[in-house]
Amino acid sequence: MTNLGIIGSGAIGAGIARLAVAAGHEVLVANSRGPESLRELVRELGGKAHAGTPAEAASFGDLVVLAVPLAAYGALPFELLAGRTVLSTGNYYPSRDGRIEVLDSAAKTTAEYEESLLPGAVLVKAFNNILAHHIPALARPAGAPDRSGLAVAADDRGAKQVVSALVDSLGFDPVDAGSLAESWRFEPESGAYTTVYVADPELFAKNWLADPGAPLPAERLRELLALSHRPDVASRAF
Ligand SMILES: NC(=O)c1ccc[n+]([C@@H]2O[C@H](COP(=O)([O-])OP(=O)(O)OC[C@H]3O[C@@H](n4cnc5c(N)ncnc54)[C@H](OP(=O)(O)O)[C@@H]3O)[C@@H](O)[C@H]2O)c1
């Protein structure tokens, strides 16, 4: 079992925390407002969950999950994240995060940029290309015929294995999506972003939260990653 520190406990962070405690892992959740504000979530999660500060989450256990907006990376306890395996779920939304030249010019992928903000951290990218409500909807036990694949990218082999094992325990078949430099393959507007898990595109267009999600077999995800195209980040309007 893994001890997970989770920094950012909104839609994605809380969703990962729910699956993690259900799988028997221990979690320490953190946000920007402090542990008191997470009392309800911790009560819901039960005895395997704790609330703490971002610094406590960064030091807790084996793996740290970052589920915060990209603009918040500069405020993370980067000294404590040095040497740690860090699973980043982040995406670049210029309307939320401000325009970032190195991403607009495609000089770096979002994951490479995030790693540059966290010196010494060993970054792994996963869970950024699936909508928060599709995570619990599509999680399945190992071996289930309708299990979905989930992309995992990293430069460090060992860290990729650790995160892949976590992804498997949370209910998805980990799919090796290459290095951080290749992680554009499942960034927004690429060929393997969130809509690949959509069940009903018409319903999704009208009310995206109502879409129940559809299983995406690991083999199909591999094909989509191979066929993916690099997005024109500079023209991103959201
Ligand atoms: N929502 C999705 O469907 C989805 C899907 C894939 C990827 N993502 C990506 O995943 C990341 C998280 O998205 P989300 O939808 O979960 O966001 P969210 O619901 O808005 O939650 C963001 C969390 O980050 C915390 N936070 C913000 N600044 C912080 C800081 N400086 N230190 C510590 N915690 C901080 C917030 O805490 P407070 O509430 O206390 O401020 C909140 O718990 C984003 O990069 C997003 O693009 C989201």
PDBQT file of the ligand as one rigid body, heavy atoms in Angstrom, charges set to zero:
ROOT
HETATM    1  N1  LIG A 301     -11.501  19.143 -13.323  1.00  0.00    +0.000 N 
HETATM    2  C1  LIG A 301     -11.151  18.319 -14.313  1.00  0.00    +0.000 C 
HETATM    3  O1  LIG A 301     -12.003  17.632 -14.916  1.00  0.00    +0.000 OA
HETATM    4  C2  LIG A 301      -9.691  18.173 -14.685  1.00  0.00    +0.000 A 
HETATM    5  C3  LIG A 301      -9.354  17.124 -15.556  1.00  0.00    +0.000 A 
HETATM    6  C4  LIG A 301      -8.015  16.888 -15.861  1.00  0.00    +0.000 A 
HETATM    7  C5  LIG A 301      -7.027  17.719 -15.334  1.00  0.00    +0.000 A 
HETATM    8  N2  LIG A 301      -7.388  18.762 -14.543  1.00  0.00    +0.000 N 
HETATM    9  C6  LIG A 301      -6.288  19.618 -14.037  1.00  0.00    +0.000 C 
HETATM   10  O2  LIG A 301      -6.008  19.215 -12.697  1.00  0.00    +0.000 OA
HETATM   11  C7  LIG A 301      -5.617  20.364 -11.916  1.00  0.00    +0.000 C 
HETATM   12  C8  LIG A 301      -6.616  20.500 -10.764  1.00  0.00    +0.000 C 
HETATM   13  O3  LIG A 301      -7.907  20.729 -11.325  1.00  0.00    +0.000 OA
HETATM   14  P1  LIG A 301      -9.258  20.655 -10.470  1.00  0.00    +0.000 P 
HETATM   15  O4  LIG A 301     -10.353  20.665 -11.453  1.00  0.00    +0.000 OA
HETATM   16  O5  LIG A 301      -9.165  19.588  -9.460  1.00  0.00    +0.000 OA
HETATM   17  O6  LIG A 301      -9.207  22.084  -9.753  1.00  0.00    +0.000 OA
HETATM   18  P2  LIG A 301     -10.116  22.599  -8.552  1.00  0.00    +0.000 P 
HETATM   19  O7  LIG A 301     -11.335  21.757  -8.384  1.00  0.00    +0.000 OA
HETATM   20  O8  LIG A 301     -10.280  24.056  -8.770  1.00  0.00    +0.000 OA
HETATM   21  O9  LIG A 301      -9.181  22.366  -7.273  1.00  0.00    +0.000 OA
HETATM   22  C9  LIG A 301      -7.956  23.014  -7.176  1.00  0.00    +0.000 C 
HETATM   23  C10 LIG A 301      -7.345  22.665  -5.841  1.00  0.00    +0.000 C 
HETATM   24  O10 LIG A 301      -6.052  23.252  -5.796  1.00  0.00    +0.000 OA
HETATM   25  C11 LIG A 301      -5.908  23.901  -4.529  1.00  0.00    +0.000 C 
HETATM   26  N3  LIG A 301      -4.912  24.944  -4.620  1.00  0.00    +0.000 N 
HETATM   27  C12 LIG A 301      -4.913  26.061  -5.398  1.00  0.00    +0.000 A 
HETATM   28  N4  LIG A 301      -3.803  26.782  -5.167  1.00  0.00    +0.000 NA
HETATM   29  C13 LIG A 301      -3.083  26.106  -4.236  1.00  0.00    +0.000 A 
HETATM   30  C14 LIG A 301      -1.846  26.338  -3.591  1.00  0.00    +0.000 A 
HETATM   31  N5  LIG A 301      -1.104  27.417  -3.858  1.00  0.00    +0.000 N 
HETATM   32  N6  LIG A 301      -1.430  25.448  -2.653  1.00  0.00    +0.000 NA
HETATM   33  C15 LIG A 301      -2.176  24.352  -2.362  1.00  0.00    +0.000 A 
HETATM   34  N7  LIG A 301      -3.348  24.076  -2.962  1.00  0.00    +0.000 NA
HETATM   35  C16 LIG A 301      -3.796  24.952  -3.880  1.00  0.00    +0.000 A 
HETATM   36  C17 LIG A 301      -7.282  24.410  -4.228  1.00  0.00    +0.000 C 
HETATM   37  O11 LIG A 301      -7.381  24.712  -2.862  1.00  0.00    +0.000 OA
HETATM   38  P3  LIG A 301      -8.419  25.850  -2.344  1.00  0.00    +0.000 P 
HETATM   39  O12 LIG A 301      -9.753  25.416  -2.802  1.00  0.00    +0.000 OA
HETATM   40  O13 LIG A 301      -8.233  25.834  -0.861  1.00  0.00    +0.000 OA
HETATM   41  O14 LIG A 301      -7.950  27.116  -2.995  1.00  0.00    +0.000 OA
HETATM   42  C18 LIG A 301      -8.131  23.203  -4.648  1.00  0.00    +0.000 C 
HETATM   43  O15 LIG A 301      -8.142  22.237  -3.616  1.00  0.00    +0.000 OA
HETATM   44  C19 LIG A 301      -5.636  21.543 -12.887  1.00  0.00    +0.000 C 
HETATM   45  O16 LIG A 301      -4.368  21.750 -13.419  1.00  0.00    +0.000 OA
HETATM   46  C20 LIG A 301      -6.602  21.101 -13.977  1.00  0.00    +0.000 C 
HETATM   47  O17 LIG A 301      -6.332  21.743 -15.195  1.00  0.00    +0.000 OA
HETATM   48  C21 LIG A 301      -8.688  18.994 -14.188  1.00  0.00    +0.000 A 
ENDROOT
TORSDOF 0
